[in-house]
Amino acid sequence: MLLLARARGEINFGLHRQSHALMTCLVPSGSPDSHLHFLDGMGGGYARAAEMMEAGALGDVQHHVL
């Protein structure tokens, strides 16, 4: 799904595999529509994935997926 969306130019993304993750639940108001989750890796997660994405290191993303 992500690869197809990237091929259509709808998204861009990075991946970084780690053994532990942290999930943050954000509820900025009492509205059910304002609830979201942010997942990140313990050792760099989104920042490392962004570095890989900017460097073009993802190539064939399927090699990085668990």
CHARMM internal coordinates of N, CA and C (Angstrom, degrees):
IC EDIT
DIST 1 N 1 CA 1.4329
DIST 1 CA 1 C 1.5354
ANGL 1 N 1 CA 1 C 110.54
DIST 1 C 2 N 1.3293
ANGL 1 CA 1 C 2 N 117.68
DIHE 1 N 1 CA 1 C 2 N -46.63
DIST 2 N 2 CA 1.4596
ANGL 1 C 2 N 2 CA 120.44
DIHE 1 CA 1 C 2 N 2 CA 179.90
DIST 2 CA 2 C 1.5271
ANGL 2 N 2 CA 2 C 111.49
DIHE 1 C 2 N 2 CA 2 C -65.01
DIST 2 C 3 N 1.3281
ANGL 2 CA 2 C 3 N 116.74
DIHE 2 N 2 CA 2 C 3 N -40.58
DIST 3 N 3 CA 1.4574
ANGL 2 C 3 N 3 CA 119.91
DIHE 2 CA 2 C 3 N 3 CA -179.60
DIST 3 CA 3 C 1.5206
ANGL 3 N 3 CA 3 C 111.61
DIHE 2 C 3 N 3 CA 3 C -63.80
DIST 3 C 4 N 1.3268
ANGL 3 CA 3 C 4 N 116.81
DIHE 3 N 3 CA 3 C 4 N -40.03
DIST 4 N 4 CA 1.4670
ANGL 3 C 4 N 4 CA 120.30
DIHE 3 CA 3 C 4 N 4 CA 178.52
DIST 4 CA 4 C 1.5258
ANGL 4 N 4 CA 4 C 111.16
DIHE 3 C 4 N 4 CA 4 C -66.24
DIST 4 C 5 N 1.3347
ANGL 4 CA 4 C 5 N 117.06
DIHE 4 N 4 CA 4 C 5 N -42.55
DIST 5 N 5 CA 1.4626
ANGL 4 C 5 N 5 CA 120.60
DIHE 4 CA 4 C 5 N 5 CA 179.18
DIST 5 CA 5 C 1.5245
ANGL 5 N 5 CA 5 C 110.58
DIHE 4 C 5 N 5 CA 5 C -64.62
DIST 5 C 6 N 1.3274
ANGL 5 CA 5 C 6 N 117.35
DIHE 5 N 5 CA 5 C 6 N -37.50
DIST 6 N 6 CA 1.4668
ANGL 5 C 6 N 6 CA 119.61
DIHE 5 CA 5 C 6 N 6 CA 177.39
DIST 6 CA 6 C 1.5230
ANGL 6 N 6 CA 6 C 110.62
DIHE 5 C 6 N 6 CA 6 C -67.06
DIST 6 C 7 N 1.3291
ANGL 6 CA 6 C 7 N 117.42
DIHE 6 N 6 CA 6 C 7 N -40.85
DIST 7 N 7 CA 1.4701
ANGL 6 C 7 N 7 CA 121.36
DIHE 6 CA 6 C 7 N 7 CA 179.30
DIST 7 CA 7 C 1.5315
ANGL 7 N 7 CA 7 C 111.35
DIHE 6 C 7 N 7 CA 7 C -62.31
DIST 7 C 8 N 1.3388
ANGL 7 CA 7 C 8 N 117.04
DIHE 7 N 7 CA 7 C 8 N -31.68
DIST 8 N 8 CA 1.4692
ANGL 7 C 8 N 8 CA 121.12
DIHE 7 CA 7 C 8 N 8 CA 177.46
DIST 8 CA 8 C 1.5280
ANGL 8 N 8 CA 8 C 112.11
DIHE 7 C 8 N 8 CA 8 C -81.08
DIST 8 C 9 N 1.3292
ANGL 8 CA 8 C 9 N 117.98
DIHE 8 N 8 CA 8 C 9 N -4.84
DIST 9 N 9 CA 1.4518
ANGL 8 C 9 N 9 CA 121.82
DIHE 8 CA 8 C 9 N 9 CA -179.33
DIST 9 CA 9 C 1.5190
ANGL 9 N 9 CA 9 C 113.82
DIHE 8 C 9 N 9 CA 9 C 79.01
DIST 9 C 10 N 1.3324
ANGL 9 CA 9 C 10 N 117.46
DIHE 9 N 9 CA 9 C 10 N 16.82
DIST 10 N 10 CA 1.4668
ANGL 9 C 10 N 10 CA 121.49
DIHE 9 CA 9 C 10 N 10 CA -177.76
DIST 10 CA 10 C 1.5270
ANGL 10 N 10 CA 10 C 112.86
DIHE 9 C 10 N 10 CA 10 C -83.97
DIST 10 C 11 N 1.3263
ANGL 10 CA 10 C 11 N 116.68
DIHE 10 N 10 CA 10 C 11 N -30.59
DIST 11 N 11 CA 1.4647
ANGL 10 C 11 N 11 CA 120.86
DIHE 10 CA 10 C 11 N 11 CA -177.70
DIST 11 CA 11 C 1.5195
ANGL 11 N 11 CA 11 C 109.93
DIHE 10 C 11 N 11 CA 11 C -143.47
DIST 11 C 12 N 1.3166
ANGL 11 CA 11 C 12 N 115.27
DIHE 11 N 11 CA 11 C 12 N 168.28
DIST 12 N 12 CA 1.4521
ANGL 11 C 12 N 12 CA 123.35
DIHE 11 CA 11 C 12 N 12 CA 166.76
DIST 12 CA 12 C 1.5151
ANGL 12 N 12 CA 12 C 105.46
DIHE 11 C 12 N 12 CA 12 C -139.40
DIST 12 C 13 N 1.3022
ANGL 12 CA 12 C 13 N 117.78
DIHE 12 N 12 CA 12 C 13 N 149.08
DIST 13 N 13 CA 1.4598
ANGL 12 C 13 N 13 CA 119.38
DIHE 12 CA 12 C 13 N 13 CA -175.85
DIST 13 CA 13 C 1.5151
ANGL 13 N 13 CA 13 C 110.72
DIHE 12 C 13 N 13 CA 13 C -155.10
DIST 13 C 14 N 1.3250
ANGL 13 CA 13 C 14 N 115.12
DIHE 13 N 13 CA 13 C 14 N 163.48
DIST 14 N 14 CA 1.4486
ANGL 13 C 14 N 14 CA 122.15
DIHE 13 CA 13 C 14 N 14 CA 174.80
DIST 14 CA 14 C 1.5126
ANGL 14 N 14 CA 14 C 109.30
DIHE 13 C 14 N 14 CA 14 C -131.87
DIST 14 C 15 N 1.3105
ANGL 14 CA 14 C 15 N 115.63
DIHE 14 N 14 CA 14 C 15 N 157.18
DIST 15 N 15 CA 1.4621
ANGL 14 C 15 N 15 CA 121.17
DIHE 14 CA 14 C 15 N 15 CA 179.57
DIST 15 CA 15 C 1.5203
ANGL 15 N 15 CA 15 C 109.51
DIHE 14 C 15 N 15 CA 15 C -131.89
DIST 15 C 16 N 1.3092
ANGL 15 CA 15 C 16 N 115.94
DIHE 15 N 15 CA 15 C 16 N 145.58
DIST 16 N 16 CA 1.4546
ANGL 15 C 16 N 16 CA 121.42
DIHE 15 CA 15 C 16 N 16 CA 173.45
DIST 16 CA 16 C 1.5176
ANGL 16 N 16 CA 16 C 107.37
DIHE 15 C 16 N 16 CA 16 C -147.08
DIST 16 C 17 N 1.2992
ANGL 16 CA 16 C 17 N 117.85
DIHE 16 N 16 CA 16 C 17 N 123.81
DIST 17 N 17 CA 1.4641
ANGL 16 C 17 N 17 CA 123.43
DIHE 16 CA 16 C 17 N 17 CA -174.70
DIST 17 CA 17 C 1.5227
ANGL 17 N 17 CA 17 C 110.53
DIHE 16 C 17 N 17 CA 17 C -88.92
DIST 17 C 18 N 1.3547
ANGL 17 CA 17 C 18 N 116.21
DIHE 17 N 17 CA 17 C 18 N 131.13
DIST 18 N 18 CA 1.4561
ANGL 17 C 18 N 18 CA 121.70
DIHE 17 CA 17 C 18 N 18 CA 179.12
DIST 18 CA 18 C 1.5169
ANGL 18 N 18 CA 18 C 110.11
DIHE 17 C 18 N 18 CA 18 C -142.99
DIST 18 C 19 N 1.3184
ANGL 18 CA 18 C 19 N 116.20
DIHE 18 N 18 CA 18 C 19 N 164.52
DIST 19 N 19 CA 1.4680
ANGL 18 C 19 N 19 CA 120.32
DIHE 18 CA 18 C 19 N 19 CA -177.56
DIST 19 CA 19 C 1.5293
ANGL 19 N 19 CA 19 C 113.08
DIHE 18 C 19 N 19 CA 19 C -85.33
DIST 19 C 20 N 1.3335
ANGL 19 CA 19 C 20 N 118.31
DIHE 19 N 19 CA 19 C 20 N -19.38
DIST 20 N 20 CA 1.4600
ANGL 19 C 20 N 20 CA 121.55
DIHE 19 CA 19 C 20 N 20 CA -177.80
DIST 20 CA 20 C 1.5296
ANGL 20 N 20 CA 20 C 110.34
DIHE 19 C 20 N 20 CA 20 C -133.56
DIST 20 C 21 N 1.3166
ANGL 20 CA 20 C 21 N 115.45
DIHE 20 N 20 CA 20 C 21 N 151.45
DIST 21 N 21 CA 1.4650
ANGL 20 C 21 N 21 CA 120.14
DIHE 20 CA 20 C 21 N 21 CA 179.78
DIST 21 CA 21 C 1.5226
ANGL 21 N 21 CA 21 C 110.02
DIHE 20 C 21 N 21 CA 21 C -137.30
DIST 21 C 22 N 1.3112
ANGL 21 CA 21 C 22 N 114.24
DIHE 21 N 21 CA 21 C 22 N 161.96
DIST 22 N 22 CA 1.4545
ANGL 21 C 22 N 22 CA 122.36
DIHE 21 CA 21 C 22 N 22 CA 177.42
DIST 22 CA 22 C 1.5186
ANGL 22 N 22 CA 22 C 107.90
DIHE 21 C 22 N 22 CA 22 C -125.96
DIST 22 C 23 N 1.3309
ANGL 22 CA 22 C 23 N 117.10
DIHE 22 N 22 CA 22 C 23 N 129.93
DIST 23 N 23 CA 1.4546
ANGL 22 C 23 N 23 CA 120.57
DIHE 22 CA 22 C 23 N 23 CA 177.02
DIST 23 CA 23 C 1.5207
ANGL 23 N 23 CA 23 C 108.16
DIHE 22 C 23 N 23 CA 23 C -113.34
DIST 23 C 24 N 1.3260
ANGL 23 CA 23 C 24 N 115.21
DIHE 23 N 23 CA 23 C 24 N 127.39
DIST 24 N 24 CA 1.4524
ANGL 23 C 24 N 24 CA 121.90
DIHE 23 CA 23 C 24 N 24 CA 176.58
DIST 24 CA 24 C 1.5161
ANGL 24 N 24 CA 24 C 107.96
DIHE 23 C 24 N 24 CA 24 C -109.97
DIST 24 C 25 N 1.3143
ANGL 24 CA 24 C 25 N 116.86
DIHE 24 N 24 CA 24 C 25 N 130.64
DIST 25 N 25 CA 1.4573
ANGL 24 C 25 N 25 CA 122.57
DIHE 24 CA 24 C 25 N 25 CA 178.36
DIST 25 CA 25 C 1.5266
ANGL 25 N 25 CA 25 C 107.75
DIHE 24 C 25 N 25 CA 25 C -103.46
DIST 25 C 26 N 1.3328
ANGL 25 CA 25 C 26 N 117.03
DIHE 25 N 25 CA 25 C 26 N 120.78
DIST 26 N 26 CA 1.4561
ANGL 25 C 26 N 26 CA 121.57
DIHE 25 CA 25 C 26 N 26 CA -179.62
DIST 26 CA 26 C 1.5229
ANGL 26 N 26 CA 26 C 109.50
DIHE 25 C 26 N 26 CA 26 C -108.97
DIST 26 C 27 N 1.3260
ANGL 26 CA 26 C 27 N 115.29
DIHE 26 N 26 CA 26 C 27 N 126.68
DIST 27 N 27 CA 1.4658
ANGL 26 C 27 N 27 CA 121.30
DIHE 26 CA 26 C 27 N 27 CA 176.97
DIST 27 CA 27 C 1.5283
ANGL 27 N 27 CA 27 C 106.44
DIHE 26 C 27 N 27 CA 27 C -131.01
DIST 27 C 28 N 1.3366
ANGL 27 CA 27 C 28 N 117.59
DIHE 27 N 27 CA 27 C 28 N 84.67
DIST 28 N 28 CA 1.4569
ANGL 27 C 28 N 28 CA 120.25
DIHE 27 CA 27 C 28 N 28 CA -175.39
DIST 28 CA 28 C 1.5245
ANGL 28 N 28 CA 28 C 114.89
DIHE 27 C 28 N 28 CA 28 C -69.98
DIST 28 C 29 N 1.3309
ANGL 28 CA 28 C 29 N 117.51
DIHE 28 N 28 CA 28 C 29 N -17.50
DIST 29 N 29 CA 1.4621
ANGL 28 C 29 N 29 CA 120.07
DIHE 28 CA 28 C 29 N 29 CA 176.93
DIST 29 CA 29 C 1.5261
ANGL 29 N 29 CA 29 C 108.81
DIHE 28 C 29 N 29 CA 29 C -151.44
DIST 29 C 30 N 1.3049
ANGL 29 CA 29 C 30 N 117.30
DIHE 29 N 29 CA 29 C 30 N 177.60
DIST 30 N 30 CA 1.4580
ANGL 29 C 30 N 30 CA 121.25
DIHE 29 CA 29 C 30 N 30 CA -179.89
DIST 30 CA 30 C 1.5129
ANGL 30 N 30 CA 30 C 113.99
DIHE 29 C 30 N 30 CA 30 C -76.90
DIST 30 C 31 N 1.3173
ANGL 30 CA 30 C 31 N 117.66
DIHE 30 N 30 CA 30 C 31 N -5.60
DIST 31 N 31 CA 1.4593
ANGL 30 C 31 N 31 CA 121.88
DIHE 30 CA 30 C 31 N 31 CA -179.00
DIST 31 CA 31 C 1.5302
ANGL 31 N 31 CA 31 C 110.68
DIHE 30 C 31 N 31 CA 31 C -71.81
DIST 31 C 32 N 1.3316
ANGL 31 CA 31 C 32 N 118.74
DIHE 31 N 31 CA 31 C 32 N 133.33
DIST 32 N 32 CA 1.4728
ANGL 31 C 32 N 32 CA 121.03
DIHE 31 CA 31 C 32 N 32 CA 178.42
DIST 32 CA 32 C 1.5311
ANGL 32 N 32 CA 32 C 112.92
DIHE 31 C 32 N 32 CA 32 C -60.30
DIST 32 C 33 N 1.3223
ANGL 32 CA 32 C 33 N 116.75
DIHE 32 N 32 CA 32 C 33 N -25.85
DIST 33 N 33 CA 1.4649
ANGL 32 C 33 N 33 CA 120.25
DIHE 32 CA 32 C 33 N 33 CA -179.27
DIST 33 CA 33 C 1.5232
ANGL 33 N 33 CA 33 C 113.12
DIHE 32 C 33 N 33 CA 33 C -76.17
DIST 33 C 34 N 1.3117
ANGL 33 CA 33 C 34 N 118.89
DIHE 33 N 33 CA 33 C 34 N -10.14
DIST 34 N 34 CA 1.4626
ANGL 33 C 34 N 34 CA 120.90
DIHE 33 CA 33 C 34 N 34 CA -176.39
DIST 34 CA 34 C 1.5256
ANGL 34 N 34 CA 34 C 112.56
DIHE 33 C 34 N 34 CA 34 C -94.98
DIST 34 C 35 N 1.3006
ANGL 34 CA 34 C 35 N 118.75
DIHE 34 N 34 CA 34 C 35 N 2.22
DIST 35 N 35 CA 1.4680
ANGL 34 C 35 N 35 CA 123.94
DIHE 34 CA 34 C 35 N 35 CA -176.69
DIST 35 CA 35 C 1.5340
ANGL 35 N 35 CA 35 C 109.43
DIHE 34 C 35 N 35 CA 35 C -83.85
DIST 35 C 36 N 1.3412
ANGL 35 CA 35 C 36 N 117.76
DIHE 35 N 35 CA 35 C 36 N 128.59
DIST 36 N 36 CA 1.4597
ANGL 35 C 36 N 36 CA 120.83
DIHE 35 CA 35 C 36 N 36 CA 174.92
DIST 36 CA 36 C 1.5125
ANGL 36 N 36 CA 36 C 110.34
DIHE 35 C 36 N 36 CA 36 C -147.52
DIST 36 C 37 N 1.3294
ANGL 36 CA 36 C 37 N 115.56
DIHE 36 N 36 CA 36 C 37 N 160.80
DIST 37 N 37 CA 1.4623
ANGL 36 C 37 N 37 CA 122.14
DIHE 36 CA 36 C 37 N 37 CA 179.21
DIST 37 CA 37 C 1.5225
ANGL 37 N 37 CA 37 C 109.52
DIHE 36 C 37 N 37 CA 37 C -118.83
DIST 37 C 38 N 1.3089
ANGL 37 CA 37 C 38 N 116.27
DIHE 37 N 37 CA 37 C 38 N 141.51
DIST 38 N 38 CA 1.4509
ANGL 37 C 38 N 38 CA 123.48
DIHE 37 CA 37 C 38 N 38 CA 176.95
DIST 38 CA 38 C 1.5233
ANGL 38 N 38 CA 38 C 106.53
DIHE 37 C 38 N 38 CA 38 C -121.19
DIST 38 C 39 N 1.3224
ANGL 38 CA 38 C 39 N 117.25
DIHE 38 N 38 CA 38 C 39 N 121.81
DIST 39 N 39 CA 1.4707
ANGL 38 C 39 N 39 CA 122.13
DIHE 38 CA 38 C 39 N 39 CA 179.68
DIST 39 CA 39 C 1.5178
ANGL 39 N 39 CA 39 C 109.37
DIHE 38 C 39 N 39 CA 39 C -108.36
DIST 39 C 40 N 1.3188
ANGL 39 CA 39 C 40 N 115.90
DIHE 39 N 39 CA 39 C 40 N 136.93
DIST 40 N 40 CA 1.4604
ANGL 39 C 40 N 40 CA 120.25
DIHE 39 CA 39 C 40 N 40 CA 178.31
DIST 40 CA 40 C 1.5125
ANGL 40 N 40 CA 40 C 109.55
DIHE 39 C 40 N 40 CA 40 C -145.90
DIST 40 C 41 N 1.3085
ANGL 40 CA 40 C 41 N 115.83
DIHE 40 N 40 CA 40 C 41 N 153.76
DIST 41 N 41 CA 1.4567
ANGL 40 C 41 N 41 CA 121.70
DIHE 40 CA 40 C 41 N 41 CA 177.64
DIST 41 CA 41 C 1.5126
ANGL 41 N 41 CA 41 C 111.33
DIHE 40 C 41 N 41 CA 41 C -81.10
DIST 41 C 42 N 1.3250
ANGL 41 CA 41 C 42 N 115.29
DIHE 41 N 41 CA 41 C 42 N 154.94
DIST 42 N 42 CA 1.4570
ANGL 41 C 42 N 42 CA 121.08
DIHE 41 CA 41 C 42 N 42 CA -176.72
DIST 42 CA 42 C 1.5333
ANGL 42 N 42 CA 42 C 112.32
DIHE 41 C 42 N 42 CA 42 C -68.69
DIST 42 C 43 N 1.3285
ANGL 42 CA 42 C 43 N 118.26
DIHE 42 N 42 CA 42 C 43 N -31.42
DIST 43 N 43 CA 1.4609
ANGL 42 C 43 N 43 CA 120.29
DIHE 42 CA 42 C 43 N 43 CA -174.64
DIST 43 CA 43 C 1.5135
ANGL 43 N 43 CA 43 C 114.30
DIHE 42 C 43 N 43 CA 43 C -110.63
DIST 43 C 44 N 1.3055
ANGL 43 CA 43 C 44 N 119.34
DIHE 43 N 43 CA 43 C 44 N 38.62
DIST 44 N 44 CA 1.4495
ANGL 43 C 44 N 44 CA 120.51
DIHE 43 CA 43 C 44 N 44 CA 176.27
DIST 44 CA 44 C 1.5114
ANGL 44 N 44 CA 44 C 114.16
DIHE 43 C 44 N 44 CA 44 C 126.73
DIST 44 C 45 N 1.2996
ANGL 44 CA 44 C 45 N 117.14
DIHE 44 N 44 CA 44 C 45 N -34.33
DIST 45 N 45 CA 1.4512
ANGL 44 C 45 N 45 CA 124.79
DIHE 44 CA 44 C 45 N 45 CA 174.44
DIST 45 CA 45 C 1.5116
ANGL 45 N 45 CA 45 C 116.98
DIHE 44 C 45 N 45 CA 45 C 32.56
DIST 45 C 46 N 1.3330
ANGL 45 CA 45 C 46 N 116.88
DIHE 45 N 45 CA 45 C 46 N -106.43
DIST 46 N 46 CA 1.4641
ANGL 45 C 46 N 46 CA 120.78
DIHE 45 CA 45 C 46 N 46 CA -173.36
DIST 46 CA 46 C 1.5266
ANGL 46 N 46 CA 46 C 111.57
DIHE 45 C 46 N 46 CA 46 C -62.03
DIST 46 C 47 N 1.3318
ANGL 46 CA 46 C 47 N 118.00
DIHE 46 N 46 CA 46 C 47 N -34.78
DIST 47 N 47 CA 1.4645
ANGL 46 C 47 N 47 CA 120.16
DIHE 46 CA 46 C 47 N 47 CA -179.62
DIST 47 CA 47 C 1.5270
ANGL 47 N 47 CA 47 C 110.34
DIHE 46 C 47 N 47 CA 47 C -67.13
DIST 47 C 48 N 1.3253
ANGL 47 CA 47 C 48 N 117.34
DIHE 47 N 47 CA 47 C 48 N -42.15
DIST 48 N 48 CA 1.4759
ANGL 47 C 48 N 48 CA 120.98
DIHE 47 CA 47 C 48 N 48 CA 178.58
DIST 48 CA 48 C 1.5225
ANGL 48 N 48 CA 48 C 110.46
DIHE 47 C 48 N 48 CA 48 C -66.77
DIST 48 C 49 N 1.3332
ANGL 48 CA 48 C 49 N 117.54
DIHE 48 N 48 CA 48 C 49 N -41.04
DIST 49 N 49 CA 1.4592
ANGL 48 C 49 N 49 CA 121.15
DIHE 48 CA 48 C 49 N 49 CA 177.89
DIST 49 CA 49 C 1.5314
ANGL 49 N 49 CA 49 C 110.43
DIHE 48 C 49 N 49 CA 49 C -62.44
DIST 49 C 50 N 1.3361
ANGL 49 CA 49 C 50 N 117.12
DIHE 49 N 49 CA 49 C 50 N -39.70
DIST 50 N 50 CA 1.4635
ANGL 49 C 50 N 50 CA 120.84
DIHE 49 CA 49 C 50 N 50 CA 178.33
DIST 50 CA 50 C 1.5235
ANGL 50 N 50 CA 50 C 110.89
DIHE 49 C 50 N 50 CA 50 C -63.98
DIST 50 C 51 N 1.3212
ANGL 50 CA 50 C 51 N 117.27
DIHE 50 N 50 CA 50 C 51 N -40.91
DIST 51 N 51 CA 1.4611
ANGL 50 C 51 N 51 CA 120.85
DIHE 50 CA 50 C 51 N 51 CA 177.13
DIST 51 CA 51 C 1.5223
ANGL 51 N 51 CA 51 C 110.45
DIHE 50 C 51 N 51 CA 51 C -60.77
DIST 51 C 52 N 1.3439
ANGL 51 CA 51 C 52 N 116.66
DIHE 51 N 51 CA 51 C 52 N -44.29
DIST 52 N 52 CA 1.4591
ANGL 51 C 52 N 52 CA 120.81
DIHE 51 CA 51 C 52 N 52 CA 179.58
DIST 52 CA 52 C 1.5257
ANGL 52 N 52 CA 52 C 110.66
DIHE 51 C 52 N 52 CA 52 C -64.38
DIST 52 C 53 N 1.3347
ANGL 52 CA 52 C 53 N 116.50
DIHE 52 N 52 CA 52 C 53 N -41.09
DIST 53 N 53 CA 1.4529
ANGL 52 C 53 N 53 CA 121.24
DIHE 52 CA 52 C 53 N 53 CA -179.41
DIST 53 CA 53 C 1.5318
ANGL 53 N 53 CA 53 C 110.22
DIHE 52 C 53 N 53 CA 53 C -63.33
DIST 53 C 54 N 1.3246
ANGL 53 CA 53 C 54 N 116.91
DIHE 53 N 53 CA 53 C 54 N -46.60
DIST 54 N 54 CA 1.4594
ANGL 53 C 54 N 54 CA 121.04
DIHE 53 CA 53 C 54 N 54 CA -179.60
DIST 54 CA 54 C 1.5225
ANGL 54 N 54 CA 54 C 112.01
DIHE 53 C 54 N 54 CA 54 C -65.00
DIST 54 C 55 N 1.3252
ANGL 54 CA 54 C 55 N 116.68
DIHE 54 N 54 CA 54 C 55 N -32.92
DIST 55 N 55 CA 1.4593
ANGL 54 C 55 N 55 CA 120.81
DIHE 54 CA 54 C 55 N 55 CA -179.81
DIST 55 CA 55 C 1.5269
ANGL 55 N 55 CA 55 C 111.80
DIHE 54 C 55 N 55 CA 55 C -81.12
DIST 55 C 56 N 1.3319
ANGL 55 CA 55 C 56 N 117.55
DIHE 55 N 55 CA 55 C 56 N -6.31
DIST 56 N 56 CA 1.4542
ANGL 55 C 56 N 56 CA 120.77
DIHE 55 CA 55 C 56 N 56 CA -177.91
DIST 56 CA 56 C 1.5124
ANGL 56 N 56 CA 56 C 112.56
DIHE 55 C 56 N 56 CA 56 C 72.27
DIST 56 C 57 N 1.3333
ANGL 56 CA 56 C 57 N 116.64
DIHE 56 N 56 CA 56 C 57 N 21.20
DIST 57 N 57 CA 1.4614
ANGL 56 C 57 N 57 CA 121.59
DIHE 56 CA 56 C 57 N 57 CA -174.40
DIST 57 CA 57 C 1.5217
ANGL 57 N 57 CA 57 C 113.60
DIHE 56 C 57 N 57 CA 57 C -78.13
DIST 57 C 58 N 1.3216
ANGL 57 CA 57 C 58 N 118.58
DIHE 57 N 57 CA 57 C 58 N -5.31
DIST 58 N 58 CA 1.4644
ANGL 57 C 58 N 58 CA 119.03
DIHE 57 CA 57 C 58 N 58 CA -176.80
DIST 58 CA 58 C 1.5170
ANGL 58 N 58 CA 58 C 111.49
DIHE 57 C 58 N 58 CA 58 C -76.20
DIST 58 C 59 N 1.3082
ANGL 58 CA 58 C 59 N 118.19
DIHE 58 N 58 CA 58 C 59 N -32.90
DIST 59 N 59 CA 1.4562
ANGL 58 C 59 N 59 CA 120.29
DIHE 58 CA 58 C 59 N 59 CA 179.62
DIST 59 CA 59 C 1.5136
ANGL 59 N 59 CA 59 C 111.32
DIHE 58 C 59 N 59 CA 59 C 41.71
DIST 59 C 60 N 1.3020
ANGL 59 CA 59 C 60 N 116.30
DIHE 59 N 59 CA 59 C 60 N -106.55
DIST 60 N 60 CA 1.4663
ANGL 59 C 60 N 60 CA 121.92
DIHE 59 CA 59 C 60 N 60 CA 176.45
DIST 60 CA 60 C 1.5192
ANGL 60 N 60 CA 60 C 107.11
DIHE 59 C 60 N 60 CA 60 C -93.06
DIST 60 C 61 N 1.3048
ANGL 60 CA 60 C 61 N 117.45
DIHE 60 N 60 CA 60 C 61 N 99.25
DIST 61 N 61 CA 1.4576
ANGL 60 C 61 N 61 CA 123.84
DIHE 60 CA 60 C 61 N 61 CA -174.54
DIST 61 CA 61 C 1.5143
ANGL 61 N 61 CA 61 C 112.39
DIHE 60 C 61 N 61 CA 61 C -57.76
DIST 61 C 62 N 1.3015
ANGL 61 CA 61 C 62 N 117.95
DIHE 61 N 61 CA 61 C 62 N -27.70
DIST 62 N 62 CA 1.4571
ANGL 61 C 62 N 62 CA 121.04
DIHE 61 CA 61 C 62 N 62 CA -175.87
DIST 62 CA 62 C 1.5224
ANGL 62 N 62 CA 62 C 111.92
DIHE 61 C 62 N 62 CA 62 C -59.71
DIST 62 C 63 N 1.3263
ANGL 62 CA 62 C 63 N 119.00
DIHE 62 N 62 CA 62 C 63 N -24.23
DIST 63 N 63 CA 1.4568
ANGL 62 C 63 N 63 CA 121.14
DIHE 62 CA 62 C 63 N 63 CA 178.09
DIST 63 CA 63 C 1.5131
ANGL 63 N 63 CA 63 C 112.68
DIHE 62 C 63 N 63 CA 63 C -73.27
DIST 63 C 64 N 1.3320
ANGL 63 CA 63 C 64 N 118.03
DIHE 63 N 63 CA 63 C 64 N -17.51
DIST 64 N 64 CA 1.4612
ANGL 63 C 64 N 64 CA 122.18
DIHE 63 CA 63 C 64 N 64 CA -176.94
DIST 64 CA 64 C 1.5207
ANGL 64 N 64 CA 64 C 112.68
DIHE 63 C 64 N 64 CA 64 C -99.33
DIST 64 C 65 N 1.3116
ANGL 64 CA 64 C 65 N 118.35
DIHE 64 N 64 CA 64 C 65 N -9.03
DIST 65 N 65 CA 1.4557
ANGL 64 C 65 N 65 CA 121.94
DIHE 64 CA 64 C 65 N 65 CA -176.00
DIST 65 CA 65 C 1.5205
ANGL 65 N 65 CA 65 C 109.59
DIHE 64 C 65 N 65 CA 65 C -83.95
DIST 65 C 66 N 1.3313
ANGL 65 CA 65 C 66 N 116.73
DIHE 65 N 65 CA 65 C 66 N 139.37
DIST 66 N 66 CA 1.4716
ANGL 65 C 66 N 66 CA 121.25
DIHE 65 CA 65 C 66 N 66 CA 178.58
DIST 66 CA 66 C 1.4967
ANGL 66 N 66 CA 66 C 111.11
DIHE 65 C 66 N 66 CA 66 C -60.94
END
COOR INIT
IC SEED 1 N 1 CA 1 C
IC BUILD
